[in-house]
Amino acid sequence: MRYGNPSIAEGLESLRADGCTQISVISLYPQYSASTTASVNDEVFRCLLKMRWQPALRTAGPWHDHPSYIDALTKSVKKHISKLDWKPDYLIASFHGLPVAYFEKGDPYHCHCAKTARLLREKLGMSEDNFKLTFQSRFGPSKWLEPYTETTLRELGEAGYKNIAVITPGFISDCVETLEEIAIEARETFIEAGGENFTTVPCLNSSPESVKLLAQLAHAELAGWIA
């Protein structure tokens, strides 16, 4: 894990000890950014600097528009909404935010998020009138990518929308940013602004669709190395 255990260093050392001479690194961040995918790759290379005998290495690119990823997100939304006893008026696709300065320096993250959101909206057959891309988790004085999730939810509540669903496509598995910041804090913001029903679509986690997606990514990256 990039920020947790087992660490990337421990993982690489374990693979080396097992005799692996060819390693493919697949970041679980679908949308590329210098602070996400590149950060993972940087840490991998830092670890390799300490290895006298290095394995052959491949690093996977972004997969924000992979068909199986979009299909998995679509099925996740439909499955979750089908279990509700109310129908969402609006679906928000909330991604982790980044300072605007990243975008201005050429970081493709915003573009990747926008494409993921558009493909998901189209796959769901929704219009732009009831679907919106937003960004969460901003902090500090600098300007971050907009529109902000919190601000959007407040505005929708004040505008009379009563039923909202939020999906967080940038996270492959649920974490504090989905379980607390969105499921709890964002919900409170919407309800306080006049909303009535709020739900968070679970991340892909260990669903069959998620496993299928990761398997396809792995097979593609290992092409030529394994049959």
N, C-alpha and C positions, 0 to 999 in steps of 0.2 A: 504494500500500500504506500501511496505517496506520503500520506500523513497519518500513520498508524502502524499497527503490527499485523502480520510480519512486514518488515520494511522492504524496500526494493533491494537494498544491499543484501539482506538475509535471503531473499528469494533468488537472487542471482548466484549467491554463494552455494545455496542448496542445489540449484540446477547444475552448477559446475562440479560439485561434489558427486552428483549422480552421473557424471560423464557426458552431460549435454555439450555439444560443440556447435549447435545451431539454435539460436534463440530468437523468437519473434516477440516484439513488445507491442501489445495492443492496449492503448489507453482507453479507459472506460468513460472518457469524456467524448460524447458524440461530436460536439462542436469544437473546432480547433481554436485555441488561444495561446498566447505566449505564457499565460498564467495557468493553463490547464495541461493540454497535451504536450506542449513544449517543455513545461516544467517536469513532467514525467520523464521525457527523453533526456533532458539535461541531467537528471539525477541518475539515470541509467549510465550515461557516459561518465559521470563523475565516479561512479562505482567501478567502472571498467578501467579507469586510469590506474587503479590500485592492483589490477590483475596482471601478472606477468604473462600468463597464457590466456588470451582472450578468445571467446567464442565468435563465430560468425553471427552477425546481428542484423535484424530487420526491424524497422519501426513502421507501424501502420499509420496511414493518413486518417483524416477525419471521416466519419461515417454518418454525418448529419442527414444525408439524403438517401441512405441505403434503403431499398424497397422493403426489406424485412423489418427494419427499424420503424418505418412509417406504418407498416401493417400492424406491428406489435402495439404501437401507440394507439392506433385506431381501434383495435380490438379491446384494448384496455379501457378506453373511454366508453365504448358501447356497452361493455360488460358491466362496468361500474354504474352507469346511468340506468341500465335496465333493472337494477336492484333498488332504485330509489322509488319512493311513493310520491314523488313530485318531479316535475320536468324543469331542467335549467333553462333560464331565459338567455343565458350568456355563458360562453366558455372562454376562459382566459388561459393562455399558454404562458406561464411564468418561467423565465430563465434567470440564472444567477447573473447579477449585473457586473459591469466593469466600468472603470473610468473612461470617459469619452476620449481621453488622451490616447488610450490604446488604439481605438478606431482611427484616430487621426494619424497614427504612426503606421497604419497599414494592417493592423490586426483584423483577420477576417471573421472574428467571432460574431459580430452583429449580423453580418450577411448570412452566416451559417444558421443562426437562430431564426432569422427571418425566413429562410428557405424551409427549414424544418416545420415552422408554424404554418407556412403557406401550403406545403404538401399535406400536412395533417388536416388542415381546414378543407382542402379540396377532397381528400379521401373520405372525410366525414360528410361531404355534401353540404357544408355550411357556407353561409355568406359572410362578408366582412361586417355585416350589420350586427351579428351576434357572436363574433369571435375576435379576440384581440391578443396581440403579442405584448408582453410587459416584462419588466426586469425588476428583480428583488435584491435584497441584501446590500444596499448601498450604505456606505459610512464615510466619514471624513468630509472635509470642506469642498473637495473638487466635484465637478459635474460628472454625473454618471449617465449611462445609457438610459434613455427614456422610451416610452412612458414607464413610470414607476408603478409597480404592482399595488402598493399600498394606496397611492393617490388614485389610481384607476378604480379600485374597489370602493373607495369613499365616494368618488364621483358617480359611479353606477348606482350606489345605494341612494344617494341624494337625488338622482334622476328618476327614481321610482322602480328600478329593477329589484325584484324580490328574491329571485332564485339564481344562484351563481355556482358554477363548477370551475375548479382550477386544476390544471394539469401542469406538471413540472418536467418537461421532456428532457431537460439537460442533465437530469439525475437518473442513472440507471437503477439505483436502489434508494430506498427511503433513508433519510438521515435527519439531523436536527433542523435543517433548512426546510424540509418538507413537512416533518411531523410537528414542529413547533412554530417556526416562522409563518408557514402557510396555514396548516390545519388549525392552529390555535390563534396566533396573533392576527393573521389576515382575516380570519373569520370574525374576530371581535371587531375589527375595523369596519367590515361590511355590515354587520348587524347593528352597530352603533350608528351607522349612516342611514339606517332605515330598511336594510335588507331583512329577509326572514329565513331563507334556507341557503346553506352554504355547504359544499362538499369538496373534498380534495380527491382527485383520481390517484390511486396508488401508483408508485413507480413500477417499472417492469419487474424489478426484483428477481425472483427465481422462477417466474412463470415459464410455461413451455415455450411461449413466443420469444422470451428473452434468451433462453437456452439455445433455441434454434438460431437466433440472430448471432449470438457469440460464436456458435459452432461454424456458421458460414463465414464470419470474419476470420476466424482462425484458419479454416481450410484455405481461404483465399491467400492469406499471408504466408502459409506454409507450402504453397504450390512449388513443386520442384524439389522440395526437401522430403516430403512424405508422399506416399501413393494415395 
